[in-house]
Amino acid sequence: MATGHEPLPPRSIGVFVVAFAGLAALWLPGFASPLQPSDLPASLARRLGLDPHASWRLRGDYFLIPALFAWAAISTRRNRPGVSAMGLSLRNFGEACRALALPTFAGLALILALGAVWGWPPADVFAPGSRFWKRLVPLPAFFQQLVIQGYFHRQIMPWFGQGRRAAAALTLYFVLLHAPNPGLMLGTLVGMYFWARVWQRAPNLYALALSHAILSAALMSAFPKALLPSVSVGLRFVEKGLAAGWWPR
């Protein structure tokens, strides 16, 4: 039994419904918004800096993703896990940091090495005022890890156990969730398994958020356009790629 974990929630297919729906939402095509910039008063459009000839599209994930987050939050609250089980207390912080030190350093070295191959020296990545320091924000990483570990990981443990199989299943799903963006898929593959394994042994979201923030900032700062042309995923990544000419139509 992992340190800090309470009894697991009962098996529920709800986590698979949420996982599949979240994956599908990223590939839903958009549809025209009933309200367009041309429908607004000209003075308001100018004040908002809108092009009256532009068009707004609404995407299915704008509505489905928030609904799935709400479902996950309600499901987690229903099971009433304690703060230690969720990794929200300071318990295990030191142990988690020690366990994450080597994987984080190794992942950082791999990212910097790949960036250097494409001509982005590590010294430029960490230069004062560089993108790395601007993107080193742990708060978004914390909320991502809260959803990943606190909901998905806890919910799949009754199905896959509390060891390598659960960590591998979690990693595979989130790699697929970032498809077909090669940079994000590679970054997820590098980090997710180790984050999951550390959380199993010493659940602490603050330590995971620090590791996540460091690797994400390095990924977005050091990777070339060939590997990370954008941070979009799913259909949006394909649409941006076609519009920007990343590959032939």
C-alpha positions in Angstrom: 0.0 0.0 0.0 1.4 3.4 -1.0 2.3 5.8 1.8 -0.5 8.2 2.5 -3.1 6.4 0.4 -6.5 5.7 1.9 -8.7 2.7 0.8 -9.3 3.0 -2.9 -12.7 4.0 -4.4 -14.8 1.1 -5.7 -14.5 0.1 -9.3 -16.5 2.4 -11.6 -16.7 2.6 -15.4 -17.2 6.3 -15.0 -13.5 7.0 -15.3 -13.4 5.2 -18.7 -16.4 7.2 -19.8 -14.7 10.5 -18.9 -11.4 9.3 -20.5 -13.0 8.3 -23.8 -15.2 11.5 -23.9 -12.2 13.7 -23.2 -10.3 12.0 -26.0 -13.2 12.3 -28.4 -13.8 16.0 -27.5 -10.4 17.0 -28.8 -11.3 15.7 -32.3 -14.8 17.2 -32.5 -15.1 19.7 -35.4 -16.2 23.3 -34.7 -19.4 24.9 -35.7 -20.2 28.5 -36.6 -21.1 30.7 -33.6 -24.6 32.2 -33.7 -23.0 35.5 -32.8 -20.4 36.8 -35.2 -18.2 40.0 -35.0 -20.3 41.5 -37.9 -23.4 41.2 -35.7 -21.9 43.6 -33.1 -22.3 47.4 -33.3 -19.4 48.8 -35.2 -18.3 51.0 -32.3 -18.2 48.0 -29.9 -16.3 45.9 -32.5 -13.7 48.6 -32.9 -13.3 49.0 -29.1 -12.8 45.2 -28.8 -10.3 45.2 -31.7 -12.4 42.8 -33.7 -12.3 42.3 -37.4 -15.9 42.6 -38.6 -15.1 40.2 -41.5 -13.7 37.5 -39.2 -15.8 34.6 -38.1 -16.1 32.9 -34.7 -16.2 29.1 -34.4 -17.3 27.2 -31.4 -15.7 23.9 -30.7 -17.2 20.9 -29.0 -14.4 20.7 -26.4 -15.4 24.2 -25.2 -18.5 22.6 -23.7 -17.6 19.0 -23.1 -14.3 19.5 -21.3 -15.7 21.7 -18.6 -18.6 19.2 -18.1 -16.1 16.4 -17.8 -14.1 18.3 -15.2 -17.3 18.9 -13.2 -18.1 15.2 -13.4 -14.6 14.3 -12.1 -14.9 16.8 -9.3 -18.3 15.5 -8.2 -17.1 11.9 -8.4 -14.0 12.7 -6.3 -16.0 14.6 -3.7 -18.4 11.7 -3.5 -15.6 9.3 -2.5 -14.3 11.8 0.0 -10.6 11.1 -0.1 -8.5 12.8 2.6 -6.0 15.5 1.8 -3.1 13.2 2.3 -4.5 10.6 -0.1 -4.9 13.3 -2.7 -1.4 14.6 -2.1 -2.7 18.0 -0.9 -0.9 18.0 2.5 2.8 18.7 3.0 3.2 15.1 4.1 5.6 13.2 1.8 6.9 16.5 0.2 10.6 15.8 1.0 10.3 12.1 0.1 8.6 13.0 -3.2 11.2 15.6 -4.1 14.0 13.2 -3.5 12.3 10.5 -5.6 11.6 13.1 -8.4 15.1 14.6 -8.5 16.8 12.0 -10.7 13.9 11.5 -13.2 13.4 15.3 -13.5 17.2 15.8 -14.1 17.2 13.0 -16.6 14.2 14.4 -18.4 15.6 17.9 -18.4 18.9 16.5 -19.8 17.1 14.7 -22.6 15.0 17.7 -23.6 18.1 20.0 -23.6 20.1 17.4 -25.7 17.3 17.2 -28.3 17.1 21.0 -28.4 20.9 21.2 -28.8 20.7 18.8 -31.8 18.4 21.3 -33.5 20.7 24.2 -32.7 19.3 25.6 -29.4 22.2 25.7 -26.9 21.3 25.0 -23.3 22.9 28.3 -22.3 20.3 30.1 -24.4 17.4 28.2 -22.7 18.4 29.4 -19.2 19.5 32.9 -20.2 18.0 35.7 -18.0 14.7 36.8 -19.5 14.4 33.7 -21.7 11.1 31.8 -22.3 12.1 29.2 -19.8 11.8 31.6 -16.8 8.6 33.2 -18.2 7.0 29.7 -18.6 8.2 28.4 -15.2 4.8 28.7 -13.5 3.9 25.8 -11.1 0.2 26.7 -10.6 -1.1 25.3 -13.9 1.0 22.2 -13.4 -0.5 21.8 -10.0 -4.0 21.8 -11.3 -3.1 19.4 -14.1 -1.5 17.0 -11.6 -4.6 17.4 -9.3 -6.8 16.1 -12.1 -4.3 13.5 -13.4 -3.4 11.9 -10.0 -6.3 12.9 -7.8 -9.0 11.7 -10.2 -7.7 9.6 -13.1 -5.0 7.8 -11.2 -7.1 7.0 -8.1 -10.0 5.9 -10.2 -8.0 3.4 -12.4 -6.2 1.9 -9.4 -9.1 -0.4 -8.6 -8.8 -1.8 -12.1 -5.0 -1.9 -12.7 -3.6 -2.1 -9.2 -1.3 0.3 -7.4 1.9 -0.4 -9.2 3.4 -0.3 -12.7 0.3 -1.3 -14.6 -1.7 1.6 -13.4 1.3 4.0 -14.1 1.7 2.6 -17.6 -2.1 2.8 -18.3 -2.1 6.4 -17.1 0.9 7.3 -19.2 -0.5 5.6 -22.4 -3.8 7.5 -22.0 -2.2 10.9 -21.6 0.2 10.3 -24.5 -2.8 9.6 -26.7 -4.6 12.7 -25.3 -1.7 14.8 -26.6 -1.7 13.2 -30.1 -0.7 14.1 -32.7 1.6 16.8 -31.3 5.0 15.0 -31.3 6.7 17.3 -28.8 3.9 17.0 -26.2 3.6 13.3 -26.7 7.3 12.8 -26.1 7.3 15.1 -23.1 4.3 13.3 -21.6 5.9 9.9 -22.3 9.1 11.1 -20.5 7.4 12.5 -17.4 4.0 10.9 -16.8 5.2 7.4 -15.8 7.7 8.7 -13.2 5.2 11.2 -11.8 2.6 8.4 -11.4 5.1 6.0 -9.7 6.3 8.7 -7.3 2.7 9.6 -6.5 2.0 5.9 -5.7 4.8 5.8 -3.2 4.7 9.3 -1.8 1.6 11.3 -2.9 2.4 15.0 -2.9 1.1 17.2 -5.6 3.3 20.2 -4.8 6.5 18.2 -5.6 4.9 16.8 -8.8 3.9 20.4 -9.8 7.5 21.6 -9.5 8.8 18.7 -11.6 6.0 19.2 -14.1 6.6 23.0 -14.3 10.4 22.6 -14.8 10.1 20.0 -17.6 7.2 21.8 -19.3 9.1 25.1 -19.3 12.2 23.4 -20.7 10.1 21.6 -23.4 8.5 24.8 -24.6 11.8 26.7 -24.5 14.3 24.2 -26.0 12.3 22.1 -28.5 12.5 23.2 -32.1 9.4 24.0 -34.2 10.0 20.6 -36.0 9.1 18.8 -32.7 6.8 21.3 -31.0 5.2 23.7 -33.6 2.4 24.5 -31.2 0.9 23.4 -27.9 -2.4 22.4 -29.6 -3.6 18.8 -29.7 -6.2 16.8 -31.5 -8.0 18.3 -34.5 -6.9 21.8 -33.6 -3.2 20.7 -34.1 -4.1 19.2 -37.5 -6.0 22.4 -38.6 -3.1 24.6 -37.5 -0.6 22.4 -39.3 -2.5 22.6 -42.5 -3.0 26.3 -42.2 0.7 26.9 -41.5 2.0 24.5 -44.1 3.7 22.1 -41.6 2.8 19.3 -44.0 1.3 19.0 -47.5 -2.4 19.1 -47.9 
